[in-house]
Amino acid sequence: MQYAELIQFEKLETVIQFRHADQADKIKRLIKTYVISDEMAAKLIKLVFEQLRFDKAGDNKGLFIVGNYGTGKSHLMAVISSIAEKAELLSELNHQAVAEAAEQSIAGQFHLVRVELSAVQRSLRDCLTEEIQSYLNTIGVNFQFPAADKITNNKAAFENMMAAFEAQCPGQGLLLVVDELLEFLSGRKDRELILDLSFLREIGEVCQDLRFRFIAGVQETIFDNPRFKFAANELRRVKDRFEQVLITRKDIKFVVSERLLKKNDQQKAKIRDYLGRFTPFYAAMNERLDEFVSLFPVHPDYIDIFERIIVVEQREVLKTLERAMQALLDQAVPENELQLLAYDSYWKTLRENFSFRADDEIRKVIDCSQVLENRIEQAFTRPNYKAMALRIIQALSVHRLTTYNFYTSVGVTARELRDSLCLYQPGIEDLGEPADDLLSQVELVLREILKTVNRQFISANPNNGQYYLDLKKTEDFDAIIENRAEIIENDELDRHYHTALRQLMEVTDQPYVSHFLVWQHELEWISHKVTRQGYLFFGTPNERATAVPERDFYLYLIQPYDPPKYKKSATTADEVFFHLTAPDETFHHSLRHYTAAALLTLNASGHPKLVYESKANAYLAELIAWLQTHLNTAFQVTYQGKTLSPLDWTKGQKIRDLARMNKEERLNFRELVELVASVCLENTFYDKTPDYPVFSLLITSETRFQSAQEALRSLASSKRTKSANSILDALKLLDGEQLSPLNAESQYARHIIDLLHNKPQGQVLNHNELLPEPTLLPEQYGLEPEFVIVILAALVYAGELVFALPGQKWNASDIKRLVDTPLKELLAFKHLERPKDFNVPALKALFELLGLSTELAIQLTQNEEKAVYALRSESNQRLDRLATAQNDLGKGLIFWGQPVLSKTDLQQYQKQLTETKRFLESLRAYSTPAQFKNFSVPVEKIAAYQSGFETLADFNELQTILRELNEASAYLMAAEAVLPPEQGWIQEMRKVRESLLPRLADAKQRANKGLTYQIQQQLGTLQQTYRQIYRTAHQQARLNAEEAEEKQALLCDTRLLQLKKLAKIKLMSQQQLAHFESDLKQLTSCIDLSDYDLLSQAFCPHCQFKPTGHQETPASETLAELSDTLEELHNEWTHSLITELASVAKSEQWELLQADNKVLLETFLNEKTLPENINYVFLDAVEEALSGLEKVTLNFNALQKAIMTGGFPITTVELQRRINQYWQQATKDKPLQKIRLVLE
């Protein structure tokens, strides 16, 4: 079977000469050969034809046909413009729906002006107006566009031009079609371009109001072209007046499949069967099988890749495919393998085009590809795969030309090569997984290619698996690195090994001592959750003397190649050594190549330097990964003369527990080194400071200051953070949850108190006496100054000492100010003092004020905690009551909607309560007996606060009275809102209220126990009177059960229903009927009100009735009046209707009525009675009779003359237009709904 048997091949014309599109024979062939996809058909019907037509009013705009060279842009414009000019060409279209739409909208409706522009010096206006003038002269229209410097805008000129054109060609439009517009605009200077764009915008605007239309062909969308970025504002205005028709990749594929590779159903079936055997080998081929069949034997991706090649025109794809198919037609289709025309086949055509070699960059790609192909031909080690290797090289060469930057690291993956080239290797079908096995073969070939060419000119991106031609890879950098790696000295290897260690140990700062690889470092003291300070060495103990001052540990990572000799002491308890003892070939290879690449980087520049840096980083990453992976197996750790593997040092302990990791976390190199060193040094840290605190949260040198600051602030707060709790608990300052600095375990605080009390009376403990060393008792506690300050502040809080800074002192009452002071200032404290003794008279007065026994005051001076507890408990209770009273006082004391106390009284109450509350709040600073040594309030001032408690009691009594009266007063307030203001009961009620307010405001009268009862009696009498008044008004304003039935009967009355229907007639007074219905609906019935309802509510809960101020007519009388009103209204409307219709019956309008309507109305006039069931027929008849009809006479001769004007033959659209014009003249200024036609 040959390819010619499967394809109906037809040669293509790849270049359309737009200026020849007016030649009759050529235009017929262009229309007949233009294939239209469904997608393009939709654009033509819904966009192009709708914008061009002028028989329907719309927002018409200009059109841009957008497509690159070779996409069929000129062909499409030739088709559109030709059928717009000549309707007889519709028969040549090969798409029925497009032909039908064109016939109904644009076919034969236009005179046509074709213009093909190029890069010239004239303005766009001059070019186009000259072409239009030239055409108009050929059809007998004498018109000249005015000069550009003589007008203010171009719209008027176009209007005058179209007026002259329509006088010569009535009913026709003028279509201007311009090709190569973008090429013209691209050659214009900036200022000239602004004027051209402005003219283009005016052309788009005149399309809306005139029968003038404009189409232009452009290679790419003007609005996205960076060349015109400076004219963004003008472009936006142009864009508003133009629509764009984009020719897409789908349209090109459709042309190829329907013209170049056309097939009938039988041929498609054979191709489908043939391709079906190969679909398992390629991803998505089965899903895209329809596309493969329609484009067979061309791979669908061929066109996609071709469009992205930046150095060729798009029409080249059609030329190339045409030539390839001509060569292929007589060949047989291979039965056992798939051979499709893929994009790699274009490389030979491109390479043989010598014009491309004029471009240096393209020439580099061609030369690179040639070198690769030669190497594959001469040295490829797998001959069976050579054909596939050459196809891959050619595909990568084509793909290189699809990127704007030929040096970018972008290519194609092995999977993409397999699928987009349909690569195939005979015998692959015998394996198990076709697609995966074929992919493995492609990957194997790619690896062999790299091996054969020594990785020159071709690279693989390890991050995404993409292969690409690498034009920078003219040197074999890998070989150079390999050669340099063979002669590396050991000291260089050690130096670069240390570079890797710096990354692994996360050492980013400069060495602690210049010219030595030593850094300050921290290790966790695991059992105490605190870090210790020491040194990290990349070297041996020979350099230990360089690190001063001495620290808690020394950690050594020994160089593996050329370590210096040193004395290995078995007794040094603060040193830990890490030796790399089992490096393998991978380690040596990675380190040597990293060292070589790094050294080569030093002497390189430009691109080679970047390559060496990249290589060095890659080898360094391999080295770091090896060290991370092999730390447990390749390293030995020595401590106090004992050498074990890292994991052996942690035997018996769970590493995850030691490192506090969850199951998902992993230790990195630094963390494992530090963990092993911490395990080794655990006892060493303990021996140095055996009584150092044990923390529950990890404390580091970076967090110690902040943690101490949080602990300080918590001393003056009721809430503590976890960090603060951890610090206070570790420093033995808590007894359970309570702060107790001198509890049984408070060794640090007691040590400080002992030092203070060992000083003679009157002397102080100075800063240098407490901390003669950097830490507190360095050989026992080793406590840092930050934590010492926390202990001192806790002792101040407990009243055990006074803390002194230069110029100020703080005791227990000043704890808030102390903890708010920056820790840095507190660290510079001057000295510590003992606190003062107790003020016993003041303490007794305080306990008496709070109603407590003075014995408790004596117990407090004896350091009894229960006395403090009793005082604080009573004080807090009273504070709560004072706070509640102040809050209620702020809201005001209201009785019956009126304030009870004057503004002056309220201010006095508030003042006394506030002063007392403030005093009680000051007592919160005293929480221990020792703190009360600082209580110094005078006895007489304490006694003065008793008045505040008396005010509180009086206020609470008044609140109680008002609560008892609240229910009755609230009811009366609601009743006042229900009755009208002029009601006599309202006046009586207000008098009672005014008499009660002074009595409640008088403290002496409030003391009378019977006051509340007396007021309740007065309020009860007012309530009873109100209920009697309301019940009487309710009975008068509401219908009873019998009257409610009468109301319902009126609502259903036949007369009312007739009136509602007649209300639709404009003659009738709808307002009369609306008033009647409103009055009737307002009558409400209610028979459910009871005495019980009015006990809890001031108005009827069933109907919500509230009396009005004016004298109301009883509801029963209103109902009777409405019944009479309905009869009167019915008679009045009937009589009015008879009178109006009788008047119309005497006029000539009566004869214009429809026959049925006339009979219906005559019956009504004769009987003088409304139909019992008034329907829409009767109403329409009345409306017609009263609407004021107008007669219009249609004369057949006049109609015939109107149709004949302009001559024949004519289109159906023109016939319809002439009839409509005659009808509009005949019915001018007459409402259509009132017109009645008479034929003559």
DAJO-V99742 format. One record per residue. BURIAL is b if it has 16 or more other C-alpha atoms within 10 Angstrom, else e. Layout:
BURIAL
BURIAL
This chain:
e
e
b
b
e
b
b
e
b
e
e
e
e
b
e
b
e
b
e
e
b
b
e
e
e
e
b
b
e
b
b
b
b
b
b
b
b
e
e
b
b
e
b
b
b
e
e
b
b
b
b
b
b
b
b
e
e
e
e
b
b
b
b
b
b
b
b
b
b
b
b
b
b
b
b
b
b
b
b
b
b
b
b
b
b
b
b
e
b
b
e
b
b
e
b
e
e
b
b
e
b
b
b
e
b
b
b
b
b
b
b
b
b
b
b
b
b
e
e
e
e
e
b
b
b
e
e
b
e
e
e
b
b
b
b
b
e
e
e
e
b
e
b
b
b
e
e
e
e
e
e
e
e
b
e
e
e
b
b
e
b
b
e
b
b
b
e
e
b
e
e
b
b
b
b
b
b
b
b
b
b
b
b
b
b
b
e
b
e
e
e
e
b
b
e
b
b
b
b
b
b
b
b
b
b
b
b
b
e
b
b
b
b
b
b
b
b
b
b
b
b
b
b
e
e
e
e
b
e
e
b
e
e
b
b
e
b
b
b
e
b
b
b
b
b
b
b
e
e
e
b
b
b
b
b
b
b
b
b
b
b
b
b
e
e
e
b
b
e
e
b
b
e
b
b
e
e
b
b
e
b
b
b
e
b
b
e
e
b
e
b
b
b
b
b
b
b
b
b
b
b
b
b
e
b
b
b
b
b
e
e
e
e
b
b
b
b
b
b
e
b
b
e
e
b
e
e
b
b
e
e
e
b
e
e
e
b
b
b
b
b
b
b
b
b
b
b
e
e
b
b
e
e
e
e
b
b
e
e
e
b
b
b
e
b
b
e
b
b
b
e
b
b
e
e
b
e
e
e
b
e
e
e
e
b
b
e
b
b
b
b
b
b
b
b
b
b
b
b
b
b
b
b
e
e
b
e
e
b
b
b
b
b
b
b
e
b
b
b
b
b
b
b
b
e
e
e
e
b
e
e
e
e
b
b
b
b
b
b
e
b
b
b
e
b
b
e
b
b
b
e
b
b
b
b
b
b
b
b
b
e
e
e
e
e
b
b
b
b
b
b
b
b
e
e
e
b
b
e
e
b
e
e
b
b
e
e
e
e
e
e
b
b
b
e
b
b
b
b
b
b
b
e
b
b
e
b
e
e
e
e
b
e
e
e
e
b
b
b
b
b
b
b
b
b
b
b
b
b
b
b
b
b
b
b
b
b
b
b
b
b
e
e
e
e
e
b
e
e
e
e
b
b
b
b
b
b
b
b
b
e
e
e
e
e
e
e
e
e
e
e
e
b
b
b
b
b
b
b
b
e
e
e
e
e
e
b
e
b
b
b
b
b
b
b
b
b
b
b
b
b
e
e
e
e
e
e
b
b
e
b
b
b
e
b
b
e
b
b
b
e
b
b
b
e
b
b
b
e
b
b
b
e
b
b
b
b
b
b
b
e
e
e
e
b
b
b
e
b
e
e
e
e
e
b
e
e
e
b
e
e
e
e
e
e
e
e
e
b
b
e
b
b
b
b
b
b
b
b
b
b
e
e
b
b
e
e
e
b
e
b
b
b
b
b
b
b
b
b
b
e
e
e
b
b
b
b
b
b
b
b
b
b
b
b
b
e
e
e
b
e
e
b
b
b
b
b
b
b
b
b
b
b
b
e
e
e
e
b
b
b
b
e
e
e
b
b
b
b
b
e
b
b
e
e
b
e
e
e
e
e
e
e
b
b
b
e
e
e
b
b
e
e
e
b
b
b
b
e
e
b
b
b
b
b
b
b
b
b
b
b
b
b
b
b
b
b
b
b
b
b
b
b
b
e
e
e
e
b
b
b
b
b
b
b
b
e
b
b
e
e
e
b
e
e
b
e
e
b
b
b
b
b
b
b
b
e
b
b
b
e
b
b
b
b
b
b
b
b
e
e
b
e
b
e
b
b
b
e
b
b
e
e
b
e
e
b
b
e
e
b
b
e
e
b
e
e
b
b
e
e
b
e
e
b
b
e
e
b
e
e
b
b
e
b
b
e
e
e
b
b
e
e
e
e
e
e
e
b
b
e
b
b
e
e
b
b
e
e
b
e
e
b
e
b
b
b
b
b
b
b
b
b
b
b
e
e
e
e
e
e
b
e
e
b
e
e
b
b
e
b
b
e
e
b
e
e
b
b
e
e
b
e
e
b
e
e
b
b
e
b
b
e
e
b
b
e
b
b
b
e
e
e
e
b
b
e
e
b
e
e
e
b
e
e
e
b
e
e
b
b
e
e
e
e
b
e
e
e
e
e
b
e
e
b
e
e
e
b
e
e
b
b
e
e
b
b
e
e
b
b
e
b
b
b
e
b
b
b
b
e
e
b
b
e
e
b
e
e
b
e
e
e
e
b
b
e
b
b
b
e
b
b
e
b
e
e
b
e
e
e
e
b
e
e
b
b
e
e
b
e
e
b
b
b
b
e
e
b
e
e
e
e
b
e
e
e
b
b
b
e
e
e
e
b
b
e
e
e
e
e
e
e
e
b
b
e
e
b
e
e
b
b
e
e
b
e
e
b
b
e
e
b
b
e
e
b
b
e
e
b
e
e
e
b
e
e
e
b
b
e
b
b
e
e
e
b
b
e
e
b
e
e
b
b
e
e
e
e
b
e
e
e
e
e
e
e
b
b
e
b
b
e
b
b
b
e
e
b
b
e
e
e
e
e
e
e
e
e
e
e
b
b
e
e
e
e
e
e
e
e
e
e
e
b
e
e
b
e
e
e
b
e
e
e
e
b
e
e
e
e
e
e
e
e
e
e
e
e
e
